[in-house]
Amino acid sequence: MKERIYVGHSLQEVEELAVKELGIAKEDLYFDVLTPEEVSREEIQVHVMVGANPIKKAKDYLENFLQNANIMGYVERKMRDNVVEYSVSTDGANNILIGRGAKTLSAFQLLASLIVNQYFDRDQETGFVVKVDVGEYRKKRDEKLERMATRIARDVAKTKIPVKLHYMNAYERKVVHNKLSEWRDVTTHSEGEEPERYLIIEPRVKK
């Protein structure tokens, strides 16, 4: 979690500085004054720590969105290691939340990830991988991509001929790459520019 030590002339000054620099609401921060009160100094030293529950905040965001949009539904949260998954189910509005080409769903996932990981420093390895799914769309899509990747990888391993896949977003490319990352006979890499970036599955060059 984010932690800082600030020095200022007053607690109010430190609070304002921390909120501005960390980009986190004051009520989500914990301020611990390190300088003893009996010591007369022109400056005080304050340890600032995040006191919020980032996992719950992202879940609250998704639930509030459903409520404000008058969509009947619920959000289920699952955690495994540093991966947190939010599964959204609605009464007839799944397609709206998924959007064309899953762009709306991708936006929800990005926002949820930003909400969770704003409480962590970028150089720390303690952040979370955040996934959002609606009506198991992403789960089914991932399974389809993995089956396709396996089928094509087998052909490439057999024929030794590289195969260029269709355009995919960053998330989908990662699904395919992860699926084939431990294969001994093939490897993957990306080419092109967004939104027309694609993966190539090719024979692994053995050293």
Order of alpha helices (4+ residues) and beta strands (2+ residues): beta-alpha-beta-beta-alpha-beta-beta-alpha-alpha-beta-alpha-beta-alpha-beta-beta
